[in-house]
Amino acid sequence: VDELILMREEQLGILLSLLFYKMLGFLRHPLVVTADINLNVVALTGVGLLSRLWRLTYPRAVVFDEVYYGQYISFYMKRIFFLDDSGPPFGHMLLALGGYLGGFDGNFLWNRIGAEYSSNVPVWSLRLLPALAGAFLVPMAYQIVLELNFSHCAAMGAALLVLIENALITQSRLILLESVLIFFNLLSVLSYLKFSNLQKHSPFSPSWWFWLMLTGVACSCAVGIKYMGVFTYLLVLSIAAVHAWHLIGDQTLSNVCVFCHLLARTVALLIIPILTYLLFFYVHLILLYRSGPHDQIMSSAFQASLEGGLARITRGQPLEVAYGSQVTLRSVFGKPMPCWLHSHQNTYPMIYENGRGSSHQQQVTCYPFKDVNNWWIVKDPGRHQLVVGNPPRPIRHGDIVQLVHGMTTRLLNTHDVAAPLSPHSQEVSCYIDYNISMPAQNLWRLEIVNRESDTDVWKTIMSEVRFVHVNTSAILKLSGAHLPDWGFRQLEVVGEKLSRGFHESMVWNVEEHRYGKSQEQKERELELHSPTQVDISRNLSFMARFSELQWRMLTLRTDDSEHKYSSTPLEWVTLDTNIAYWLHPRTSAQIHLLGNITIWASASLAMVTYALLFFWYLLRRRRSIRDLPEDCWLRWVLAGALCCGGWAVNYLPFFMMEKTLFLYHYLPALTFQIILLPVVLQHVNDHLCRSQLQRSVFSALVVAWYSSACHVFNTLRPLTYGDTPLSPSELRALRWRDSWDILIRKY
């Protein structure tokens, strides 16, 4: 045993000695770290930053849509809730981040274009993130063309075209979101190309995972900025699906390996984007916890979850509605505007304008403002009491109730009389006894729409209910039509037959609620809220708030009136339109969204050329004529799928949109066209120019063409940066198209 122990000790000593000598050998040599730096990317990034950041604080005034986005930045700074139907909140949060980093307190009145920024507004910080996004488009265009396996010369051409495109420069130097949207569009494409190229030689490596995950995150960010980003996301998903289909057919891979590949793509391109998208709304709702001007659009439950506003009004409300409760009933539909069930002493006219007669009963409407006439008392038909008993008797699904108008004490009624503006529906009124053959029909059956069981109790804010008329089976409904002047332009309420089916306009919820304590009318009007029994706001989960906010964003339609600088998609391609962004208050210096007309025309021509060549090659391949080697053909197809597809998905949907459109909506599509342009030029040079002479002539033409693009950029530069006053004659000389609105002062 002792000998064995000695042998083990000797072996351990030998190992330690070897390790020591190895360490000495390691220390004798310097530690060397090598880095592969592409100087082209460094140079392009530098000039991109210079073009976008130069004099970024000029002009120190509100420029065009900065008046629109600036309001939301102020809301973020003050933690005030808002709703914007233009897209999810990620883009607004990025702009607000610039304000936060610059110490902006949100105190600025964004009320008009051209207003001078006060000293507390960090203009440079607010414009920084869009400018950085615009600057990084230059090296990203270079990298995308390289990843498509085209030459450095073609990649440099794409980057330089993005660099000198006037409209891209203008849009990225202001508090706007198009440059950020384009950045994430290109980032998703670039990430997927890098991932796809790594798939060939190093799958499941750290780099492979990084670029795959980044693809999903970038796609989610694009969607999170504007809904248009979803089309680029679908384009990337489509290409990934085609590649996955080919992967399934690869016989060199085992079934387990194929399953792992598909699972990785599902997680990175589907699950990660969904979780990231939810994260945007989660942060958005955490930041905006205070009541704001857009609360009325949201449901009562959502409003009650915000600090102040309805949450302040409803604090201390009883949760369960009981016989004798005093309530306000809000229409869940919220269209054409949020409103509350309302009545007043005025009656329906005896005869309407069209000669039809009415019941001449007390009017019942839906009123879009808080008012004392919105209060109703829920009465037990079998008792005369208008107060809550002790203990309270809660109302359940299926119970029969009467609704007594609080100020006039008349009961809600409907009967077989045509409604004022909806003759196919029944008139709803508060019953007046005229001692004629028209008895009261004021019994209503309560139906809780979102109940979990048939014994559910009617709850404040949380329960969505319908009132079904016992006599006629009509349902209390908001028609949405505005009554004439005799109805004070308030919204019509009708009794809709059940046979017409369910609609959200038939649903109501209790917003304000208190337990009635006095039978005397005057004392009843002065009653206060009862002590708190439950904190209602805690019952609304994040997913419930997210679902409602997302639905409102998708369905909210603002009044898109015609704008002076609005345009149609057909005008974008030919650059027949421009937008005057800003005019100096004293000089003729001005900023216009105006594209480099040489680049725009060439990009469109390049796409047409690509399409013609693609179909020509496709027809010849059908006849077994291979003009291109297989690797060149696949490279050509992938470039077209990304660039032509990117143009199509970011342009064609605008033809189906019923909203006010502007020239800047075309910029994401244009960027894909610009990237395609040097790809087509290289293809013509490599495969269509047969001789060296032809290649030399073609190269000379390309140089001349690019020089003309640089000349156009330099000519339009005063309108891009707005830092140079121009004389009236110089401005007229820049009006190359009659449709361009160049502003000329009259002195």
ABEGO torsion letter per residue (X at the ends): XAAAAAAAAAAAAAAAAAAAAAAAAAAABBBBBBBBBBAAAAAAAAAAAAAAABGAAOBBBBBEAAAAAAAAAAAAAAGBBBBBAAEBAAAAAAAAAAAAAAGBAGBBBBABBGBBBBAABBAAAAAAAAAAAAAAAAAAAAAAAAAAGBBAAAAAAAAAAAAABAAAAAAAABBBAAAAAAAAAAAAAAAAAAAAAAAAABBGBAAAAAAAAAAAAAAAAAAAABAAAAAAAAAAAAAAAAAAAAAAABAABBAAAAAAAAAAAAAAAAAAAAAAAAAAAAAAAAABABBBAAAAABBAAAAAABBEEAAAAABGBBABBBBGBBBBBBBAAGOABBBBBBBBABBBBABBAAGBBBAGBBBBBBBABBBAAABBBBBBAABABABBBOBBBBBBBGBBBBBBBAAAGBBBBBBBBBBAABAABBBBBBBBBAGBBBBBBABBBBBBAABABAABBBBBGABBBBBBBAAAGBBBBBAGBBBBAAAGGBBBBBBBBAAAEBBAAABBBBABBBBBABABAAAAAABBBBBBABBAAAABBAAAAAAAAAAAAAABBBBBBBBAABBBAAAAAAGABBBBABBBAABABBBBBBBBAAAAAAAAAAAAAAAAAAAAAAAAAAAGBBABBAAAAAAAAAAAAAAAAAAAAAAAAAAABBBBBBAAAAAAAAAAAAAAAAAAAAAAAAAABABAAAAAAAAAAAAAAAAAAAAAAAAAAAAAAGABBBBAAAAAAABABAABBBBBBBX
